[in-house]
Amino acid sequence: MSTPPGTPADLLRSALDQDPSRPLVTFYDDATGERVELSAATLANWTWKTANLLQDELATEPGDRLALLLPAHWQTAVWLLACSAAGVVADMHGDPAGAALVVSGPDSLAAARSCGGERIALSLLPLGARFRERPEGFLDYAAEVPGQGDRFMPYAPVGPDDPFLLPPGEEETLTGGAAVGRALADAEAMGLERGARVLSRRPYDTWDGLSAGLLAPLAVGGSVVLCRNSAALDASALGKRSEDERVTHTID
């Protein structure tokens, strides 16, 4: 297995270079019936726009801490990769009170209000729709991101030795390179080979969930089928989904 690029954002760039039309993140929400498929090109477009939002509109600087209060979702994957690109530290489910800014879903707005910096809210509605009524004190991500640039260039270079992620429940911040290395080790332990298509039912509330549901598949040039609220799926329905999506590995 070849050595992967240095940061999670570099993994996305590699996927984009190899085949921009290939499905990279496919998302199911079995509570709503939603299915979203993002090619490498589409995921990159969302990621670069979000990174531009961070850098230009929100005036973040490398090393700033962002409390990311989002579930396992395709838009969470976008934010994680955008943080990597912009050099912002994603504190997954961290304390908003000590963060420079917070990104929140609709279920964590009350907790997010403790952040004294910029607050960004995501409706998590299908197709990335806006809130029907913007939460007071928050920017609506869906209203802010479309006008951002489709290309991203950080003002300061972001490399594998720069801090990237504080996983849920952990005390040590991972650099981009450490996160990629750890994801690659996970991929080997899970038996993922190059091009693997991984169906993950794990939430994003542990490193294992983040790895199986995004970083490990990307580290081996693979893709992920991310399933939220899938506990009610029986074996037959899960098997049908795996067949339809050409899944090579299922992680419960």
C-alpha positions in Angstrom: 0.0 0.0 0.0 1.5 3.3 -1.0 2.2 6.1 1.5 -0.9 8.4 1.7 -0.7 12.2 1.4 0.0 14.2 4.5 -3.4 15.6 5.7 -7.0 14.7 5.3 -7.5 17.6 2.9 -4.7 16.0 0.8 -6.6 12.7 0.8 -9.5 14.6 -0.8 -7.2 16.3 -3.3 -5.8 12.9 -4.3 -9.3 11.4 -4.8 -10.2 14.4 -6.9 -7.1 14.0 -9.1 -7.7 10.3 -9.6 -11.4 10.3 -10.6 -13.5 13.4 -9.9 -16.7 11.6 -10.8 -16.3 8.7 -8.5 -18.7 8.5 -5.5 -16.8 9.4 -2.4 -19.4 9.9 0.4 -22.9 8.4 0.1 -25.1 9.3 3.0 -28.3 7.7 4.3 -30.6 8.9 7.0 -33.0 6.1 7.7 -35.2 8.4 9.9 -36.1 10.6 7.0 -35.4 8.4 3.9 -32.7 10.8 2.7 -30.0 9.5 0.4 -27.2 11.9 -0.8 -24.3 10.9 -3.0 -21.3 13.1 -3.3 -18.7 12.5 -6.0 -15.1 13.5 -5.3 -15.7 16.7 -7.3 -18.9 17.6 -5.3 -17.4 16.8 -2.0 -14.4 19.0 -2.9 -16.6 21.8 -4.0 -18.5 21.9 -0.7 -15.2 21.5 1.2 -13.4 24.4 -0.6 -16.4 26.7 -0.2 -16.5 25.9 3.5 -12.8 26.5 3.9 -13.2 29.8 2.2 -16.1 30.6 4.6 -13.8 29.8 7.5 -10.8 31.8 6.2 -12.5 34.8 4.6 -15.9 35.4 6.2 -15.2 34.0 9.7 -11.6 35.3 9.8 -10.2 32.1 11.4 -6.5 31.7 11.7 -4.5 28.4 11.7 -4.7 26.8 15.1 -8.1 28.3 16.0 -10.3 25.8 17.7 -13.8 25.0 16.3 -16.3 23.1 18.4 -18.0 20.8 15.9 -21.4 19.7 17.3 -22.6 17.6 14.5 -23.7 13.9 14.1 -22.5 11.4 11.5 -23.6 13.3 8.4 -22.2 14.2 5.0 -22.0 17.8 6.0 -19.9 16.9 9.0 -17.4 15.2 6.6 -17.3 18.5 4.7 -16.5 20.5 7.9 -13.8 18.1 9.0 -12.1 18.3 5.6 -12.5 22.1 5.5 -10.9 22.4 8.9 -8.0 20.3 7.6 -7.6 22.6 4.5 -7.8 25.8 6.5 -5.6 24.7 9.5 -8.5 25.0 12.0 -8.6 22.5 14.8 -11.9 20.5 14.8 -12.8 19.8 18.4 -15.4 17.1 17.8 -18.2 17.4 20.3 -16.0 19.7 22.3 -17.0 22.5 24.8 -18.2 25.5 22.8 -17.4 27.9 25.7 -13.7 27.5 25.2 -13.8 27.5 21.4 -13.1 30.3 18.9 -16.2 29.4 17.0 -18.9 26.7 17.0 -20.7 24.7 14.3 -24.0 23.2 15.5 -26.8 21.0 14.3 -30.4 21.8 15.2 -30.3 19.6 18.3 -27.3 21.3 20.0 -28.1 25.0 19.6 -28.6 25.5 23.3 -25.1 24.2 24.1 -23.6 26.1 21.2 -24.8 29.4 22.6 -22.0 29.3 25.2 -19.5 30.1 22.5 -18.4 33.7 22.6 -17.2 33.7 19.0 -19.0 33.1 15.7 -21.8 30.5 15.7 -22.8 28.6 12.6 -25.9 26.5 12.5 -26.8 23.7 10.1 -30.4 22.5 9.6 -29.3 19.0 8.5 -32.4 19.0 6.3 -32.2 17.0 3.0 -30.1 18.5 0.2 -28.4 20.9 2.6 -31.5 23.2 2.9 -31.7 26.3 4.9 -33.5 26.6 8.2 -37.1 27.6 7.8 -36.3 30.3 10.4 -32.7 31.1 11.1 -31.8 30.5 14.8 -31.2 33.8 16.6 -27.5 34.5 17.1 -26.4 32.1 14.4 -25.3 32.2 10.8 -27.2 29.8 8.6 -24.5 27.7 6.9 -26.8 26.9 3.9 -27.3 30.7 3.3 -23.6 31.6 3.7 -21.8 28.9 1.9 -23.1 29.1 -1.7 -21.5 32.4 -2.4 -18.0 31.3 -1.4 -15.3 30.5 -3.9 -15.0 27.1 -5.6 -11.2 27.1 -5.2 -9.3 27.4 -1.9 -5.8 28.6 -1.2 -4.8 29.0 2.5 -3.1 32.2 3.4 -0.5 30.1 5.3 0.5 26.6 4.2 -1.1 23.8 6.2 1.0 20.7 6.5 1.0 17.3 8.2 2.6 18.7 11.4 -0.2 21.2 12.0 -2.9 20.4 14.5 -6.2 19.2 13.0 -8.5 17.2 15.3 -9.4 16.6 18.9 -11.3 13.3 18.7 -14.3 12.9 21.0 -13.4 11.8 24.5 -9.6 12.2 24.0 -7.2 14.7 25.4 -4.5 14.9 22.8 -5.0 16.9 19.6 -3.9 15.0 16.5 -2.0 16.7 13.7 -3.2 16.1 10.2 -0.4 13.7 9.5 -1.1 11.8 12.8 -4.8 11.5 11.9 -3.9 10.1 8.4 -1.4 7.7 9.9 -3.9 6.5 12.5 -6.6 6.1 9.9 -4.2 4.1 7.7 -3.4 1.8 10.6 -7.2 1.3 11.2 -7.7 0.5 7.5 -5.1 -2.2 7.7 -6.7 -3.6 10.9 -10.1 -3.6 9.1 -8.6 -5.3 6.1 -9.4 -2.4 3.8 -7.6 -2.5 0.5 -7.2 0.2 -2.1 -10.6 1.3 -3.5 -12.6 -0.3 -0.6 -16.2 0.9 -0.2 -17.1 0.9 3.4 -20.6 1.0 4.9 -20.3 2.5 8.4 -23.1 2.5 10.9 -21.0 4.1 13.6 -21.8 7.6 15.0 -19.2 10.3 14.9 -18.9 10.3 18.7 -15.6 8.4 18.9 -12.4 8.2 16.9 -13.5 4.8 15.7 -16.6 6.3 14.2 -14.7 9.1 12.5 -12.2 6.7 11.1 -14.6 4.1 9.8 -17.0 6.7 8.6 -14.6 8.9 6.7 -10.8 8.9 7.3 -9.8 5.2 6.9 -11.6 4.7 3.6 -10.1 8.0 2.3 -6.7 6.9 3.4 -6.8 3.9 1.1 -8.3 5.6 -1.8 -11.7 4.2 -1.0 -15.2 5.6 -0.3 -17.8 5.5 2.4 -21.5 4.7 2.7 -22.4 6.6 5.9 -25.6 5.4 7.5 -27.4 7.4 10.2 -30.4 6.2 12.3 -30.0 2.7 10.8 -30.6 0.7 14.0 -34.0 -0.4 12.7 -32.6 -1.9 9.5 -32.9 -5.7 9.5 -30.4 -8.0 7.9 -32.3 -8.2 4.6 -32.5 -4.4 4.2 -28.9 -4.0 5.2 -27.8 -6.7 2.7 -29.8 -5.0 -0.1 -28.2 -1.7 0.6 -24.7 -3.2 0.6 -25.5 -4.9 -2.7 -26.9 -1.8 -4.3 -23.9 0.3 -3.1 -21.3 -2.3 -4.0 -20.0 -2.3 -0.4 -16.9 -4.3 0.3 -16.8 -3.9 4.1 -19.5 -3.2 6.7 -18.5 -1.6 10.0 -21.2 -1.8 12.7 
